[in-house]
Amino acid sequence: MYPYLRLGLEIVLARRAPPLPLRGVHVTRVTCRPADIDPWGELNNGRTLTLYDLGRVPLALRTGLIDVVRRNRWGIAVAGASVRYRRRVRAFQRVEIRSAFVGRDARFLYTHQAMFRAGEPVSSVLIRGAVTSSEGIVPTERVMAELGATAPEPPLPAWIAAWSAAEASRPWPPDL
């Protein structure tokens, strides 16, 4: 089940926090609960992505993206993800999730998130997200204009651009 109560708490905390610049880092602290673990007693890989939502939604709120989306009756969708798992997280361990927008291209916003336990990285995810409308994907240039971002956007980091290019070469529909 989706952790709506946990997300609601993170939203309340984010509303009380000061606004963030577009490239600011939002920090969320969560505890791995028994409902979050898999049969091997560690944080479930799917639940890891859900817990990353608990950092990404407040980030979007604090940077003003949620306000822009609501004002324009748009939506937000995850269009791709690349996850790295490096260390186990067990029940009742506390982790810190750091979330930041790291760039954009013509169609997608890229968010990098990392999870830390006792200061050590345990996993990270790169999310390619799209702002959507009834006509499809909203160009990021328009989203940035609505956010009031006037500074030129630096190029995507090379590793993100390479990942995006690799994803573009992936067959669709799947050829299974």
Helices and strands as residue ranges (DSSP letters): H 4-16, E 25-31, G 34-36, H 45-62, H 65-71, E 75-85, E 94-104, E 109-117, E 120-133, E 136-137, H 140-147, H 158-168
